[in-house]
Amino acid sequence: MITLRNVTKTFKRGADDEVVALADVSLEVAKGEFVFVVGPSGSGKSTFMKLLTHEQRPDEGEIWVAGKNLGTLRSWKVPMLRREIGYVFQDFKLLANKTVYENVAFAMEVIGKHRREIDRRVPEVLELVGLDSKAKAQPHELSGGQQQRVSVARAFVNHPRILLCDEPTGNLDPSTSVGIMKLLDRINRTGATVVMATHDQHIVDSMRRRVVELENGVVVRDQSRGVYGYAG
Ligand SMILES: Nc1ncnc2c1ncn2[C@@H]1O[C@H](COP(=O)(O)OP(=O)(O)OP(=O)(O)O)[C@@H](O)[C@H]1O
């Protein structure tokens, strides 16, 4: 589902200063896998995610996502790539002036889904995340955990093949985080590939899934049924 071959990404900092965000990274993620990406701040986790969505381009190497070679992907095909990917962010990124229902429906509207399909699918996915009774609420009327459930519903409503989660539990307390992880686990079991960047040691240790550890842009560990494993 995801392949990186010898991927390097550098950023210029000033005239002759360069930072290597990812250095010669090669990695395969199979369909239906659940992968944690861990590592200290600045180790390259966000850069890795942004390369997968084509938000950033590598300097060297090859990236394949959902059967597409991003190096040769025409710009008009980028929206199609992004439809294969759902995103969950640390800060939820919900639309404040829309209800829970409208927030989730919006993700279908922007890709031109018909009203009938939206009205069938949105209640289904709100039930999946346990928020069917909150459809008419606005984000500010919800707890942090409930808001994150809405953003998971929004990410999943179009059945993406890949779910990218950037610190999804970063703003949540431990027991709320467990609820979000159960939800991501359930979505993963429907066949979606989940890649989650995190600093949440407790979550990684309790889930025992594949762990890829980055350090200064280099993959220093790739472990199945792994643990958080570093002190940072
Ligand atoms: N747009 C950019 N311009 C310049 N340098 C950048 C840019 N994006 C990232 N970097 C640098 O690349 C390196 C990797 O950053 P990245 O954001 O991928 O790390 P991270 O592991 O996601 O960190 P965190 O856990 O703090 O989110 C860092 O040294 C960072 O300063």
The ligand as an SDF file (V2000), in Angstrom:
LIG
                    3D

 31 33  0  0  0  0  0  0  0  0999 V2000
    9.2870   23.2520    5.9960 N   0  0  0  0  0  0  0  0  0  0  0  0
   10.4480   23.0650    6.6120 C   0  0  0  0  0  0  0  0  0  0  0  0
   11.4790   23.9240    6.4370 N   0  0  0  0  0  0  0  0  0  0  0  0
   12.6610   23.7190    7.0400 C   0  0  0  0  0  0  0  0  0  0  0  0
   12.9420   22.6920    7.8540 N   0  0  0  0  0  0  0  0  0  0  0  0
   11.9630   21.8020    8.0710 C   0  0  0  0  0  0  0  0  0  0  0  0
   10.6580   21.9490    7.4780 C   0  0  0  0  0  0  0  0  0  0  0  0
    9.8840   20.8960    7.8920 N   0  0  0  0  0  0  0  0  0  0  0  0
   10.6560   20.1660    8.7040 C   0  0  0  0  0  0  0  0  0  0  0  0
   11.8960   20.6910    8.8170 N   0  0  0  0  0  0  0  0  0  0  0  0
   13.0170   20.1310    9.6020 C   0  0  0  0  0  0  0  0  0  0  0  0
   13.1250   18.7620    9.2670 O   0  0  0  0  0  0  0  0  0  0  0  0
   13.3850   17.9750   10.4330 C   0  0  0  0  0  0  0  0  0  0  0  0
   12.2790   16.9450   10.6190 C   0  0  0  0  0  0  0  0  0  0  0  0
   11.0850   17.6160   10.9750 O   0  0  0  0  0  0  0  0  0  0  0  0
    9.6840   16.8870   11.1980 P   0  0  0  0  0  0  0  0  0  0  0  0
    8.6480   17.9460   11.3690 O   0  0  0  0  0  0  0  0  0  0  0  0
    9.4740   15.8980   10.1070 O   0  0  0  0  0  0  0  0  0  0  0  0
    9.9230   16.1280   12.5850 O   0  0  0  0  0  0  0  0  0  0  0  0
    8.8900   15.3770   13.5560 P   0  0  0  0  0  0  0  0  0  0  0  0
    9.5200   14.0730   13.8920 O   0  0  0  0  0  0  0  0  0  0  0  0
    7.5570   15.3510   12.9170 O   0  0  0  0  0  0  0  0  0  0  0  0
    8.8620   16.3020   14.8440 O   0  0  0  0  0  0  0  0  0  0  0  0
    7.6830   16.5220   15.9440 P   0  0  0  0  0  0  0  0  0  0  0  0
    7.6130   15.2560   16.7440 O   0  0  0  0  0  0  0  0  0  0  0  0
    8.1730   17.6760   16.7410 O   0  0  0  0  0  0  0  0  0  0  0  0
    6.4120   16.8160   15.1850 O   0  0  0  0  0  0  0  0  0  0  0  0
   13.5090   18.9600   11.5910 C   0  0  0  0  0  0  0  0  0  0  0  0
   14.8870   19.2730   11.7660 O   0  0  0  0  0  0  0  0  0  0  0  0
   12.7640   20.1780   11.0950 C   0  0  0  0  0  0  0  0  0  0  0  0
   13.2540   21.3590   11.6760 O   0  0  0  0  0  0  0  0  0  0  0  0
  1  2  1  0
  2  3  1  0
  2  7  2  0
  3  4  2  0
  4  5  1  0
  5  6  2  0
  6  7  1  0
  6 10  1  0
  7  8  1  0
  8  9  2  0
  9 10  1  0
 10 11  1  0
 11 12  1  0
 11 30  1  0
 12 13  1  0
 13 14  1  0
 13 28  1  0
 14 15  1  0
 15 16  1  0
 16 17  2  0
 16 18  1  0
 16 19  1  0
 19 20  1  0
 20 21  2  0
 20 22  1  0
 20 23  1  0
 23 24  1  0
 24 25  2  0
 24 26  1  0
 24 27  1  0
 28 29  1  0
 28 30  1  0
 30 31  1  0
M  END
$$$$
